[in-house]
């Protein structure tokens, strides 16, 4: 039941992240960070950071977002929406 509850919470957060991506991703070249998505959703960083990251990864698996790593560390990871996302 805990796994089902987490999946349900993830689906709720995905809806909010999708809305944030609509605001942040005006075109497929615009890059943004995880913190930008956090601020746009208005969710608490300590409580929802993992779920927002999972949402971005799920959208990446669906072909709606891309992650770009600009250096060898995790501090330079950016996201952008794909042309498929812009058509949705």
PyMOL Python script that loads the backbone (N, CA, C, O; Angstrom):
from pymol import cmd

cmd.read_pdbstr("""\
ATOM      1  N   UNK A   1       0.809  -1.201   0.000  1.00  0.00           N
ATOM      2  CA  UNK A   1       0.000   0.000   0.000  1.00  0.00           C
ATOM      3  C   UNK A   1       0.850   1.262   0.000  1.00  0.00           C
ATOM      4  O   UNK A   1       0.440   2.289  -0.541  1.00  0.00           O
ATOM      5  N   UNK A   2       2.039   1.188   0.608  1.00  0.00           N
ATOM      6  CA  UNK A   2       2.925   2.358   0.624  1.00  0.00           C
ATOM      7  C   UNK A   2       3.389   2.695  -0.784  1.00  0.00           C
ATOM      8  O   UNK A   2       3.490   3.868  -1.145  1.00  0.00           O
ATOM      9  N   UNK A   3       3.670   1.679  -1.574  1.00  0.00           N
ATOM     10  CA  UNK A   3       4.103   1.901  -2.956  1.00  0.00           C
ATOM     11  C   UNK A   3       2.983   2.542  -3.778  1.00  0.00           C
ATOM     12  O   UNK A   3       3.236   3.416  -4.608  1.00  0.00           O
ATOM     13  N   UNK A   4       1.762   2.108  -3.545  1.00  0.00           N
ATOM     14  CA  UNK A   4       0.622   2.684  -4.261  1.00  0.00           C
ATOM     15  C   UNK A   4       0.387   4.132  -3.841  1.00  0.00           C
ATOM     16  O   UNK A   4       0.031   4.970  -4.669  1.00  0.00           O
ATOM     17  N   UNK A   5       0.583   4.424  -2.567  1.00  0.00           N
ATOM     18  CA  UNK A   5       0.413   5.799  -2.081  1.00  0.00           C
ATOM     19  C   UNK A   5       1.475   6.714  -2.678  1.00  0.00           C
ATOM     20  O   UNK A   5       1.185   7.853  -3.045  1.00  0.00           O
ATOM     21  N   UNK A   6       2.713   6.212  -2.775  1.00  0.00           N
ATOM     22  CA  UNK A   6       3.780   7.027  -3.368  1.00  0.00           C
ATOM     23  C   UNK A   6       3.506   7.268  -4.850  1.00  0.00           C
ATOM     24  O   UNK A   6       3.749   8.365  -5.352  1.00  0.00           O
ATOM     25  N   UNK A   7       3.009   6.267  -5.542  1.00  0.00           N
ATOM     26  CA  UNK A   7       2.688   6.424  -6.965  1.00  0.00           C
ATOM     27  C   UNK A   7       1.567   7.442  -7.153  1.00  0.00           C
ATOM     28  O   UNK A   7       1.612   8.249  -8.081  1.00  0.00           O
ATOM     29  N   UNK A   8       0.578   7.408  -6.291  1.00  0.00           N
ATOM     30  CA  UNK A   8      -0.523   8.374  -6.369  1.00  0.00           C
ATOM     31  C   UNK A   8      -0.014   9.790  -6.106  1.00  0.00           C
ATOM     32  O   UNK A   8      -0.422  10.735  -6.782  1.00  0.00           O
ATOM     33  N   UNK A   9       0.878   9.934  -5.124  1.00  0.00           N
ATOM     34  CA  UNK A   9       1.449  11.252  -4.834  1.00  0.00           C
ATOM     35  C   UNK A   9       2.297  11.739  -6.007  1.00  0.00           C
ATOM     36  O   UNK A   9       2.270  12.922  -6.348  1.00  0.00           O
ATOM     37  N   UNK A  10       3.051  10.823  -6.626  1.00  0.00           N
ATOM     38  CA  UNK A  10       3.855  11.179  -7.791  1.00  0.00           C
ATOM     39  C   UNK A  10       2.971  11.677  -8.927  1.00  0.00           C
ATOM     40  O   UNK A  10       3.318  12.652  -9.594  1.00  0.00           O
ATOM     41  N   UNK A  11       1.844  11.029  -9.157  1.00  0.00           N
ATOM     42  CA  UNK A  11       0.936  11.448 -10.228  1.00  0.00           C
ATOM     43  C   UNK A  11       0.382  12.849  -9.957  1.00  0.00           C
ATOM     44  O   UNK A  11       0.217  13.642 -10.884  1.00  0.00           O
ATOM     45  N   UNK A  12       0.100  13.150  -8.702  1.00  0.00           N
ATOM     46  CA  UNK A  12      -0.380  14.484  -8.332  1.00  0.00           C
ATOM     47  C   UNK A  12       0.690  15.531  -8.590  1.00  0.00           C
ATOM     48  O   UNK A  12       0.407  16.605  -9.120  1.00  0.00           O
ATOM     49  N   UNK A  13       1.927  15.210  -8.208  1.00  0.00           N
ATOM     50  CA  UNK A  13       3.038  16.147  -8.403  1.00  0.00           C
ATOM     51  C   UNK A  13       3.339  16.301  -9.890  1.00  0.00           C
ATOM     52  O   UNK A  13       3.697  17.393 -10.331  1.00  0.00           O
ATOM     53  N   UNK A  14       3.203  15.233 -10.669  1.00  0.00           N
ATOM     54  CA  UNK A  14       3.448  15.309 -12.112  1.00  0.00           C
ATOM     55  C   UNK A  14       2.536  16.334 -12.779  1.00  0.00           C
ATOM     56  O   UNK A  14       2.956  17.029 -13.704  1.00  0.00           O
ATOM     57  N   UNK A  15       1.305  16.432 -12.320  1.00  0.00           N
ATOM     58  CA  UNK A  15       0.376  17.420 -12.878  1.00  0.00           C
ATOM     59  C   UNK A  15       0.898  18.835 -12.609  1.00  0.00           C
ATOM     60  O   UNK A  15       0.851  19.693 -13.491  1.00  0.00           O
ATOM     61  N   UNK A  16       1.394  19.076 -11.397  1.00  0.00           N
ATOM     62  CA  UNK A  16       1.929  20.390 -11.054  1.00  0.00           C
ATOM     63  C   UNK A  16       3.218  20.679 -11.819  1.00  0.00           C
ATOM     64  O   UNK A  16       3.445  21.809 -12.251  1.00  0.00           O
ATOM     65  N   UNK A  17       4.059  19.663 -11.986  1.00  0.00           N
ATOM     66  CA  UNK A  17       5.307  19.843 -12.735  1.00  0.00           C
ATOM     67  C   UNK A  17       4.994  20.118 -14.204  1.00  0.00           C
ATOM     68  O   UNK A  17       5.658  20.942 -14.832  1.00  0.00           O
ATOM     69  N   UNK A  18       4.001  19.445 -14.752  1.00  0.00           N
ATOM     70  CA  UNK A  18       3.616  19.684 -16.141  1.00  0.00           C
ATOM     71  C   UNK A  18       3.219  21.151 -16.333  1.00  0.00           C
ATOM     72  O   UNK A  18       3.609  21.781 -17.317  1.00  0.00           O
ATOM     73  N   UNK A  19       2.443  21.687 -15.390  1.00  0.00           N
ATOM     74  CA  UNK A  19       2.060  23.093 -15.453  1.00  0.00           C
ATOM     75  C   UNK A  19       3.263  24.012 -15.358  1.00  0.00           C
ATOM     76  O   UNK A  19       3.337  25.024 -16.054  1.00  0.00           O
ATOM     77  N   UNK A  20       4.211  23.658 -14.491  1.00  0.00           N
ATOM     78  CA  UNK A  20       5.431  24.466 -14.357  1.00  0.00           C
ATOM     79  C   UNK A  20       6.252  24.418 -15.643  1.00  0.00           C
ATOM     80  O   UNK A  20       6.837  25.424 -16.045  1.00  0.00           O
ATOM     81  N   UNK A  21       6.295  23.264 -16.280  1.00  0.00           N
ATOM     82  CA  UNK A  21       7.042  23.144 -17.533  1.00  0.00           C
ATOM     83  C   UNK A  21       6.410  23.984 -18.631  1.00  0.00           C
ATOM     84  O   UNK A  21       7.112  24.516 -19.491  1.00  0.00           O
ATOM     85  N   UNK A  22       5.084  24.105 -18.606  1.00  0.00           N
ATOM     86  CA  UNK A  22       4.409  24.959 -19.585  1.00  0.00           C
ATOM     87  C   UNK A  22       4.853  26.413 -19.421  1.00  0.00           C
ATOM     88  O   UNK A  22       4.975  27.138 -20.408  1.00  0.00           O
ATOM     89  N   UNK A  23       5.097  26.844 -18.174  1.00  0.00           N
ATOM     90  CA  UNK A  23       5.559  28.209 -17.920  1.00  0.00           C
ATOM     91  C   UNK A  23       7.037  28.377 -18.259  1.00  0.00           C
ATOM     92  O   UNK A  23       7.435  29.380 -18.852  1.00  0.00           O
ATOM     93  N   UNK A  24       7.850  27.390 -17.879  1.00  0.00           N
ATOM     94  CA  UNK A  24       9.299  27.513 -18.040  1.00  0.00           C
ATOM     95  C   UNK A  24       9.773  27.196 -19.458  1.00  0.00           C
ATOM     96  O   UNK A  24      10.708  27.825 -19.955  1.00  0.00           O
ATOM     97  N   UNK A  25       9.145  26.243 -20.097  1.00  0.00           N
ATOM     98  CA  UNK A  25       9.596  25.781 -21.409  1.00  0.00           C
ATOM     99  C   UNK A  25       8.877  26.464 -22.537  1.00  0.00           C
ATOM    100  O   UNK A  25       8.001  25.876 -23.171  1.00  0.00           O
ATOM    101  N   UNK A  26       9.238  27.702 -22.795  1.00  0.00           N
ATOM    102  CA  UNK A  26       8.588  28.449 -23.880  1.00  0.00           C
ATOM    103  C   UNK A  26       9.026  27.955 -25.254  1.00  0.00           C
ATOM    104  O   UNK A  26       8.279  28.059 -26.227  1.00  0.00           O
ATOM    105  N   UNK A  27      10.241  27.416 -25.329  1.00  0.00           N
ATOM    106  CA  UNK A  27      10.717  26.800 -26.564  1.00  0.00           C
ATOM    107  C   UNK A  27      11.641  25.648 -26.202  1.00  0.00           C
ATOM    108  O   UNK A  27      12.006  25.488 -25.037  1.00  0.00           O
ATOM    109  N   UNK A  28      12.019  24.852 -27.179  1.00  0.00           N
ATOM    110  CA  UNK A  28      12.793  23.640 -26.898  1.00  0.00           C
ATOM    111  C   UNK A  28      14.277  23.912 -26.650  1.00  0.00           C
ATOM    112  O   UNK A  28      15.032  22.976 -26.384  1.00  0.00           O
ATOM    113  N   UNK A  29      14.708  25.160 -26.731  1.00  0.00           N
ATOM    114  CA  UNK A  29      16.109  25.502 -26.451  1.00  0.00           C
ATOM    115  C   UNK A  29      16.299  26.121 -25.069  1.00  0.00           C
ATOM    116  O   UNK A  29      17.428  26.254 -24.598  1.00  0.00           O
ATOM    117  N   UNK A  30      15.200  26.500 -24.416  1.00  0.00           N
ATOM    118  CA  UNK A  30      15.267  27.140 -23.100  1.00  0.00           C
ATOM    119  C   UNK A  30      15.620  26.105 -22.042  1.00  0.00           C
ATOM    120  O   UNK A  30      14.890  25.133 -21.853  1.00  0.00           O
ATOM    121  N   UNK A  31      16.750  26.313 -21.344  1.00  0.00           N
ATOM    122  CA  UNK A  31      17.168  25.389 -20.302  1.00  0.00           C
ATOM    123  C   UNK A  31      16.806  25.965 -18.931  1.00  0.00           C
ATOM    124  O   UNK A  31      16.812  27.180 -18.730  1.00  0.00           O
ATOM    125  N   UNK A  32      16.494  25.072 -18.004  1.00  0.00           N
ATOM    126  CA  UNK A  32      16.158  25.471 -16.642  1.00  0.00           C
ATOM    127  C   UNK A  32      16.675  24.407 -15.693  1.00  0.00           C
ATOM    128  O   UNK A  32      17.028  23.302 -16.106  1.00  0.00           O
ATOM    129  N   UNK A  33      16.714  24.759 -14.408  1.00  0.00           N
ATOM    130  CA  UNK A  33      17.218  23.853 -13.387  1.00  0.00           C
ATOM    131  C   UNK A  33      16.066  23.277 -12.577  1.00  0.00           C
ATOM    132  O   UNK A  33      14.932  23.749 -12.658  1.00  0.00           O
ATOM    133  N   UNK A  34      16.373  22.266 -11.808  1.00  0.00           N
ATOM    134  CA  UNK A  34      15.393  21.668 -10.913  1.00  0.00           C
ATOM    135  C   UNK A  34      14.826  22.716  -9.958  1.00  0.00           C
ATOM    136  O   UNK A  34      13.624  22.719  -9.691  1.00  0.00           O
ATOM    137  N   UNK A  35      15.670  23.602  -9.442  1.00  0.00           N
ATOM    138  CA  UNK A  35      15.205  24.643  -8.526  1.00  0.00           C
ATOM    139  C   UNK A  35      14.203  25.576  -9.189  1.00  0.00           C
ATOM    140  O   UNK A  35      13.288  26.065  -8.527  1.00  0.00           O
ATOM    141  N   UNK A  36      14.357  25.831 -10.482  1.00  0.00           N
ATOM    142  CA  UNK A  36      13.379  26.666 -11.197  1.00  0.00           C
ATOM    143  C   UNK A  36      12.002  26.002 -11.202  1.00  0.00           C
ATOM    144  O   UNK A  36      10.979  26.666 -11.034  1.00  0.00           O
ATOM    145  N   UNK A  37      11.993  24.689 -11.397  1.00  0.00           N
ATOM    146  CA  UNK A  37      10.733  23.952 -11.394  1.00  0.00           C
ATOM    147  C   UNK A  37      10.132  23.974  -9.986  1.00  0.00           C
ATOM    148  O   UNK A  37       8.927  24.163  -9.822  1.00  0.00           O
ATOM    149  N   UNK A  38      10.984  23.778  -8.970  1.00  0.00           N
ATOM    150  CA  UNK A  38      10.516  23.830  -7.579  1.00  0.00           C
ATOM    151  C   UNK A  38       9.844  25.162  -7.271  1.00  0.00           C
ATOM    152  O   UNK A  38       8.751  25.194  -6.705  1.00  0.00           O
ATOM    153  N   UNK A  39      10.492  26.251  -7.640  1.00  0.00           N
ATOM    154  CA  UNK A  39       9.940  27.580  -7.371  1.00  0.00           C
ATOM    155  C   UNK A  39       8.626  27.799  -8.118  1.00  0.00           C
ATOM    156  O   UNK A  39       7.688  28.380  -7.572  1.00  0.00           O
ATOM    157  N   UNK A  40       8.561  27.338  -9.353  1.00  0.00           N
ATOM    158  CA  UNK A  40       7.367  27.551 -10.163  1.00  0.00           C
ATOM    159  C   UNK A  40       6.173  26.755  -9.631  1.00  0.00           C
ATOM    160  O   UNK A  40       5.039  27.232  -9.678  1.00  0.00           O
ATOM    161  N   UNK A  41       6.423  25.550  -9.127  1.00  0.00           N
ATOM    162  CA  UNK A  41       5.325  24.754  -8.573  1.00  0.00           C
ATOM    163  C   UNK A  41       4.857  25.308  -7.236  1.00  0.00           C
ATOM    164  O   UNK A  41       3.694  25.146  -6.868  1.00  0.00           O
ATOM    165  N   UNK A  42       5.760  25.962  -6.505  1.00  0.00           N
ATOM    166  CA  UNK A  42       5.412  26.480  -5.185  1.00  0.00           C
ATOM    167  C   UNK A  42       5.422  25.426  -4.099  1.00  0.00           C
ATOM    168  O   UNK A  42       5.002  25.691  -2.973  1.00  0.00           O
ATOM    169  N   UNK A  43       5.898  24.227  -4.422  1.00  0.00           N
ATOM    170  CA  UNK A  43       5.952  23.152  -3.439  1.00  0.00           C
ATOM    171  C   UNK A  43       7.177  23.305  -2.540  1.00  0.00           C
ATOM    172  O   UNK A  43       8.169  23.922  -2.929  1.00  0.00           O
ATOM    173  N   UNK A  44       7.101  22.742  -1.344  1.00  0.00           N
ATOM    174  CA  UNK A  44       8.195  22.792  -0.383  1.00  0.00           C
ATOM    175  C   UNK A  44       9.373  21.960  -0.884  1.00  0.00           C
ATOM    176  O   UNK A  44       9.216  20.789  -1.230  1.00  0.00           O
ATOM    177  N   UNK A  45      10.540  22.572  -0.918  1.00  0.00           N
ATOM    178  CA  UNK A  45      11.741  21.931  -1.467  1.00  0.00           C
ATOM    179  C   UNK A  45      12.119  20.673  -0.701  1.00  0.00           C
ATOM    180  O   UNK A  45      12.435  19.650  -1.308  1.00  0.00           O
ATOM    181  N   UNK A  46      12.090  20.736   0.627  1.00  0.00           N
ATOM    182  CA  UNK A  46      12.536  19.578   1.411  1.00  0.00           C
ATOM    183  C   UNK A  46      11.592  18.393   1.273  1.00  0.00           C
ATOM    184  O   UNK A  46      12.029  17.243   1.321  1.00  0.00           O
ATOM    185  N   UNK A  47      10.322  18.658   1.106  1.00  0.00           N
ATOM    186  CA  UNK A  47       9.343  17.579   1.040  1.00  0.00           C
ATOM    187  C   UNK A  47       9.150  17.021  -0.367  1.00  0.00           C
ATOM    188  O   UNK A  47       8.914  15.823  -0.527  1.00  0.00           O
ATOM    189  N   UNK A  48       9.246  17.873  -1.388  1.00  0.00           N
ATOM    190  CA  UNK A  48       8.849  17.469  -2.747  1.00  0.00           C
ATOM    191  C   UNK A  48       9.984  17.400  -3.766  1.00  0.00           C
ATOM    192  O   UNK A  48       9.743  17.063  -4.925  1.00  0.00           O
ATOM    193  N   UNK A  49      11.208  17.709  -3.362  1.00  0.00           N
ATOM    194  CA  UNK A  49      12.313  17.716  -4.319  1.00  0.00           C
ATOM    195  C   UNK A  49      12.437  16.375  -5.055  1.00  0.00           C
ATOM    196  O   UNK A  49      12.551  16.342  -6.280  1.00  0.00           O
ATOM    197  N   UNK A  50      12.414  15.285  -4.306  1.00  0.00           N
ATOM    198  CA  UNK A  50      12.543  13.961  -4.914  1.00  0.00           C
ATOM    199  C   UNK A  50      11.418  13.633  -5.871  1.00  0.00           C
ATOM    200  O   UNK A  50      11.647  13.059  -6.935  1.00  0.00           O
ATOM    201  N   UNK A  51      10.204  13.996  -5.496  1.00  0.00           N
ATOM    202  CA  UNK A  51       9.055  13.720  -6.362  1.00  0.00           C
ATOM    203  C   UNK A  51       9.092  14.565  -7.631  1.00  0.00           C
ATOM    204  O   UNK A  51       8.701  14.102  -8.703  1.00  0.00           O
ATOM    205  N   UNK A  52       9.560  15.800  -7.507  1.00  0.00           N
ATOM    206  CA  UNK A  52       9.669  16.645  -8.698  1.00  0.00           C
ATOM    207  C   UNK A  52      10.739  16.092  -9.628  1.00  0.00           C
ATOM    208  O   UNK A  52      10.556  16.064 -10.845  1.00  0.00           O
ATOM    209  N   UNK A  53      11.852  15.652  -9.058  1.00  0.00           N
ATOM    210  CA  UNK A  53      12.907  15.048  -9.865  1.00  0.00           C
ATOM    211  C   UNK A  53      12.405  13.767 -10.524  1.00  0.00           C
ATOM    212  O   UNK A  53      12.689  13.523 -11.696  1.00  0.00           O
ATOM    213  N   UNK A  54      11.665  12.953  -9.787  1.00  0.00           N
ATOM    214  CA  UNK A  54      11.079  11.737 -10.369  1.00  0.00           C
ATOM    215  C   UNK A  54      10.110  12.082 -11.497  1.00  0.00           C
ATOM    216  O   UNK A  54      10.039  11.372 -12.500  1.00  0.00           O
ATOM    217  N   UNK A  55       9.363  13.174 -11.328  1.00  0.00           N
ATOM    218  CA  UNK A  55       8.437  13.609 -12.381  1.00  0.00           C
ATOM    219  C   UNK A  55       9.194  14.015 -13.640  1.00  0.00           C
ATOM    220  O   UNK A  55       8.812  13.639 -14.748  1.00  0.00           O
ATOM    221  N   UNK A  56      10.264  14.780 -13.466  1.00  0.00           N
ATOM    222  CA  UNK A  56      11.073  15.183 -14.618  1.00  0.00           C
ATOM    223  C   UNK A  56      11.666  13.965 -15.322  1.00  0.00           C
ATOM    224  O   UNK A  56      11.716  13.912 -16.551  1.00  0.00           O
ATOM    225  N   UNK A  57      12.107  13.000 -14.545  1.00  0.00           N
ATOM    226  CA  UNK A  57      12.655  11.768 -15.132  1.00  0.00           C
ATOM    227  C   UNK A  57      11.570  10.982 -15.873  1.00  0.00           C
ATOM    228  O   UNK A  57      11.820  10.425 -16.942  1.00  0.00           O
ATOM    229  N   UNK A  58      10.374  10.943 -15.303  1.00  0.00           N
ATOM    230  CA  UNK A  58       9.263  10.238 -15.964  1.00  0.00           C
ATOM    231  C   UNK A  58       8.924  10.929 -17.284  1.00  0.00           C
ATOM    232  O   UNK A  58       8.692  10.266 -18.296  1.00  0.00           O
ATOM    233  N   UNK A  59       8.896  12.261 -17.269  1.00  0.00           N
ATOM    234  CA  UNK A  59       8.650  12.989 -18.519  1.00  0.00           C
ATOM    235  C   UNK A  59       9.774  12.755 -19.525  1.00  0.00           C
ATOM    236  O   UNK A  59       9.529  12.703 -20.730  1.00  0.00           O
ATOM    237  N   UNK A  60      11.015  12.612 -19.030  1.00  0.00           N
ATOM    238  CA  UNK A  60      12.135  12.306 -19.922  1.00  0.00           C
ATOM    239  C   UNK A  60      11.926  10.938 -20.559  1.00  0.00           C
ATOM    240  O   UNK A  60      12.160  10.768 -21.755  1.00  0.00           O
ATOM    241  N   UNK A  61      11.483   9.952 -19.758  1.00  0.00           N
ATOM    242  CA  UNK A  61      11.221   8.616 -20.294  1.00  0.00           C
ATOM    243  C   UNK A  61      10.099   8.633 -21.336  1.00  0.00           C
ATOM    244  O   UNK A  61      10.076   7.810 -22.251  1.00  0.00           O
ATOM    245  N   UNK A  62       9.170   9.580 -21.183  1.00  0.00           N
ATOM    246  CA  UNK A  62       8.060   9.715 -22.134  1.00  0.00           C
ATOM    247  C   UNK A  62       8.440  10.566 -23.348  1.00  0.00           C
ATOM    248  O   UNK A  62       7.639  10.728 -24.268  1.00  0.00           O
ATOM    249  N   UNK A  63       9.663  11.109 -23.352  1.00  0.00           N
ATOM    250  CA  UNK A  63      10.120  11.918 -24.472  1.00  0.00           C
ATOM    251  C   UNK A  63       9.679  13.368 -24.418  1.00  0.00           C
ATOM    252  O   UNK A  63       9.728  14.064 -25.432  1.00  0.00           O
ATOM    253  N   UNK A  64       9.245  13.845 -23.243  1.00  0.00           N
ATOM    254  CA  UNK A  64       8.756  15.215 -23.121  1.00  0.00           C
ATOM    255  C   UNK A  64       9.797  16.194 -22.577  1.00  0.00           C
ATOM    256  O   UNK A  64       9.683  17.400 -22.793  1.00  0.00           O
ATOM    257  N   UNK A  65      10.809  15.687 -21.875  1.00  0.00           N
ATOM    258  CA  UNK A  65      11.900  16.532 -21.388  1.00  0.00           C
ATOM    259  C   UNK A  65      13.233  15.872 -21.718  1.00  0.00           C
ATOM    260  O   UNK A  65      13.308  14.680 -22.017  1.00  0.00           O
ATOM    261  N   UNK A  66      14.285  16.689 -21.653  1.00  0.00           N
ATOM    262  CA  UNK A  66      15.654  16.197 -21.815  1.00  0.00           C
ATOM    263  C   UNK A  66      16.471  16.731 -20.658  1.00  0.00           C
ATOM    264  O   UNK A  66      16.218  17.832 -20.171  1.00  0.00           O
ATOM    265  N   UNK A  67      17.453  15.957 -20.214  1.00  0.00           N
ATOM    266  CA  UNK A  67      18.391  16.454 -19.217  1.00  0.00           C
ATOM    267  C   UNK A  67      19.731  16.685 -19.898  1.00  0.00           C
ATOM    268  O   UNK A  67      20.158  15.904 -20.748  1.00  0.00           O
ATOM    269  N   UNK A  68      20.383  17.770 -19.510  1.00  0.00           N
ATOM    270  CA  UNK A  68      21.667  18.149 -20.080  1.00  0.00           C
ATOM    271  C   UNK A  68      22.653  18.313 -18.942  1.00  0.00           C
ATOM    272  O   UNK A  68      22.424  19.102 -18.025  1.00  0.00           O
ATOM    273  N   UNK A  69      23.747  17.572 -18.996  1.00  0.00           N
ATOM    274  CA  UNK A  69      24.779  17.650 -17.960  1.00  0.00           C
ATOM    275  C   UNK A  69      25.955  18.428 -18.535  1.00  0.00           C
ATOM    276  O   UNK A  69      26.623  17.965 -19.460  1.00  0.00           O
ATOM    277  N   UNK A  70      26.203  19.614 -17.981  1.00  0.00           N
ATOM    278  CA  UNK A  70      27.230  20.499 -18.519  1.00  0.00           C
ATOM    279  C   UNK A  70      28.613  20.303 -17.903  1.00  0.00           C
ATOM    280  O   UNK A  70      29.585  20.886 -18.382  1.00  0.00           O
ATOM    281  N   UNK A  71      28.717  19.488 -16.846  1.00  0.00           N
ATOM    282  CA  UNK A  71      30.020  19.199 -16.252  1.00  0.00           C
ATOM    283  C   UNK A  71      29.962  17.823 -15.605  1.00  0.00           C
ATOM    284  O   UNK A  71      28.944  17.133 -15.665  1.00  0.00           O
ATOM    285  N   UNK A  72      31.067  17.439 -14.987  1.00  0.00           N
ATOM    286  CA  UNK A  72      31.138  16.116 -14.367  1.00  0.00           C
ATOM    287  C   UNK A  72      30.428  16.033 -13.022  1.00  0.00           C
ATOM    288  O   UNK A  72      30.258  14.939 -12.484  1.00  0.00           O
ATOM    289  N   UNK A  73      30.011  17.174 -12.469  1.00  0.00           N
ATOM    290  CA  UNK A  73      29.325  17.118 -11.182  1.00  0.00           C
ATOM    291  C   UNK A  73      27.819  17.297 -11.376  1.00  0.00           C
ATOM    292  O   UNK A  73      27.359  17.649 -12.462  1.00  0.00           O
ATOM    293  N   UNK A  74      27.072  17.053 -10.325  1.00  0.00           N
ATOM    294  CA  UNK A  74      25.610  17.127 -10.406  1.00  0.00           C
ATOM    295  C   UNK A  74      25.067  18.536 -10.263  1.00  0.00           C
ATOM    296  O   UNK A  74      23.852  18.729 -10.287  1.00  0.00           O
ATOM    297  N   UNK A  75      25.946  19.534 -10.114  1.00  0.00           N
ATOM    298  CA  UNK A  75      25.496  20.908  -9.952  1.00  0.00           C
ATOM    299  C   UNK A  75      25.221  21.589 -11.289  1.00  0.00           C
ATOM    300  O   UNK A  75      24.655  22.681 -11.318  1.00  0.00           O
ATOM    301  N   UNK A  76      25.604  20.975 -12.370  1.00  0.00           N
ATOM    302  CA  UNK A  76      25.416  21.559 -13.694  1.00  0.00           C
ATOM    303  C   UNK A  76      24.457  20.737 -14.547  1.00  0.00           C
ATOM    304  O   UNK A  76      24.686  20.546 -15.741  1.00  0.00           O
ATOM    305  N   UNK A  77      23.381  20.252 -13.928  1.00  0.00           N
ATOM    306  CA  UNK A  77      22.367  19.510 -14.669  1.00  0.00           C
ATOM    307  C   UNK A  77      21.207  20.455 -14.966  1.00  0.00           C
ATOM    308  O   UNK A  77      20.624  21.060 -14.067  1.00  0.00           O
ATOM    309  N   UNK A  78      20.897  20.560 -16.234  1.00  0.00           N
ATOM    310  CA  UNK A  78      19.802  21.413 -16.693  1.00  0.00           C
ATOM    311  C   UNK A  78      18.776  20.547 -17.403  1.00  0.00           C
ATOM    312  O   UNK A  78      19.067  19.423 -17.810  1.00  0.00           O
ATOM    313  N   UNK A  79      17.593  21.075 -17.543  1.00  0.00           N
ATOM    314  CA  UNK A  79      16.490  20.396 -18.206  1.00  0.00           C
ATOM    315  C   UNK A  79      15.953  21.296 -19.296  1.00  0.00           C
ATOM    316  O   UNK A  79      16.098  22.516 -19.232  1.00  0.00           O
ATOM    317  N   UNK A  80      15.339  20.699 -20.289  1.00  0.00           N
ATOM    318  CA  UNK A  80      14.595  21.462 -21.286  1.00  0.00           C
ATOM    319  C   UNK A  80      13.483  20.576 -21.826  1.00  0.00           C
ATOM    320  O   UNK A  80      13.558  19.348 -21.785  1.00  0.00           O
ATOM    321  N   UNK A  81      12.458  21.235 -22.330  1.00  0.00           N
ATOM    322  CA  UNK A  81      11.337  20.490 -22.904  1.00  0.00           C
ATOM    323  C   UNK A  81      11.672  20.152 -24.359  1.00  0.00           C
ATOM    324  O   UNK A  81      12.493  20.811 -24.997  1.00  0.00           O
ATOM    325  N   UNK A  82      11.022  19.120 -24.854  1.00  0.00           N
ATOM    326  CA  UNK A  82      11.245  18.699 -26.233  1.00  0.00           C
ATOM    327  C   UNK A  82      10.170  19.306 -27.140  1.00  0.00           C
ATOM    328  O   UNK A  82       9.154  19.793 -26.645  1.00  0.00           O
ATOM    329  N   UNK A  83      10.375  19.284 -28.433  1.00  0.00           N
ATOM    330  CA  UNK A  83       9.329  19.757 -29.354  1.00  0.00           C
ATOM    331  C   UNK A  83       8.012  18.993 -29.175  1.00  0.00           C
ATOM    332  O   UNK A  83       6.937  19.555 -29.385  1.00  0.00           O
ATOM    333  N   UNK A  84       8.091  17.709 -28.786  1.00  0.00           N
ATOM    334  CA  UNK A  84       6.885  16.916 -28.538  1.00  0.00           C
ATOM    335  C   UNK A  84       6.083  17.494 -27.368  1.00  0.00           C
ATOM    336  O   UNK A  84       4.852  17.495 -27.390  1.00  0.00           O
ATOM    337  N   UNK A  85       6.795  17.986 -26.344  1.00  0.00           N
ATOM    338  CA  UNK A  85       6.111  18.595 -25.210  1.00  0.00           C
ATOM    339  C   UNK A  85       5.384  19.864 -25.660  1.00  0.00           C
ATOM    340  O   UNK A  85       4.255  20.118 -25.239  1.00  0.00           O
ATOM    341  N   UNK A  86       6.020  20.642 -26.499  1.00  0.00           N
ATOM    342  CA  UNK A  86       5.424  21.891 -26.951  1.00  0.00           C
ATOM    343  C   UNK A  86       4.161  21.654 -27.771  1.00  0.00           C
ATOM    344  O   UNK A  86       3.291  22.523 -27.831  1.00  0.00           O
ATOM    345  N   UNK A  87       4.052  20.498 -28.397  1.00  0.00           N
ATOM    346  CA  UNK A  87       2.869  20.160 -29.188  1.00  0.00           C
ATOM    347  C   UNK A  87       1.723  19.629 -28.332  1.00  0.00           C
ATOM    348  O   UNK A  87       0.588  19.545 -28.799  1.00  0.00           O
ATOM    349  N   UNK A  88       2.015  19.272 -27.081  1.00  0.00           N
ATOM    350  CA  UNK A  88       0.974  18.682 -26.210  1.00  0.00           C
ATOM    351  C   UNK A  88       0.096  19.745 -25.577  1.00  0.00           C
ATOM    352  O   UNK A  88      -0.821  19.420 -24.823  1.00  0.00           O
TER     353      UNK A  88
END
""", "prot")
cmd.dss("prot")
cmd.show_as("cartoon", "prot")
cmd.util.cbc("prot")
cmd.orient("prot")
